[in-house]
Amino acid sequence: MDTADFDELAGRLEGVSRAVLHIAAALEIKGIIDGPQLSQAWRSALPLPGFDVAGRTLQELALALDDARSQRQALGA
């Protein structure tokens, strides 16, 4: 893979991650899912050997979902 291939892959993964966060936030706002419980599940995901980046990504997604919740609460939404 060359740099352009890596950039393409990184961009696609970022897009999917953002889509998951938007969906999770929308479902949380509607009361369909428990956002804090989802964040905790992502944080508690067992690390898989050789998938350290995946574990860090789940931690980052949990933090982003929690941050979005905090911002909504601060705005009174």
N, C-alpha and C positions, 0 to 999 in steps of 0.2 A: 504494500500500500504506500502511496506517496502522500505528500502533505494535503493535496486536494481531496484525496479519499478520506483521510482522517478528519478534515474540516467538514466534509459532507456528513460523515457518520456522527460527529459531535453535534452538528446542527440539527440533525434529525432526532437525536436523543434529547437534546434540549427542548425541542418542540414537543416531543411526546411527554416529557416531564412536566412542562408547563400546562399541557392539556389535562394531564392527570390532576394537577393541583387545582385548575379551574373547575373541573368536574367535582372534585372532592369538596371544594368550598361551596359550590352551588348546592350540592346535596346536603351539606351541613346547614346552610342557611335555611333550606326548606324543611329541616328536621328529619330528613330521611336517613342520614347516617350520624353517628356520634364522632365528630371530628377529633376531639381529644383522644378517644379510644383508638381511632385509626392512626393518629400520630404515635401513640404508644406502641401499637402493633408494629409500625415501621421501625421504631427505635429498638424493639425487642426481637426483631427478626434475627434468627440465628445466623452467625457469619458462616459462609460456605468457604471451604478451602479454595484459594485461588480467585475468590471473588471479593477481594477487599474493597475495590472501587464500588461495587454494587452496594456493599454495606454502608460505605460513606455516603453514597447517593441517597439511600433510604433515610439516613440521618439528616441530610440536607433537606429532603422533601418534608420530613416531619417538622423541622424547624421552620421551613417556609409556610407550611399550613398553619402552624401555631402563630407565626408572625402575622399572617393575614387575618386570623381570628382576633388577635390583639388589636390590630388596626381597625377592624370593623367595630369592635367593642368601644374603642376610644372615640370613634365617630358616632357612636350611638346607633349603629345599624344592626 
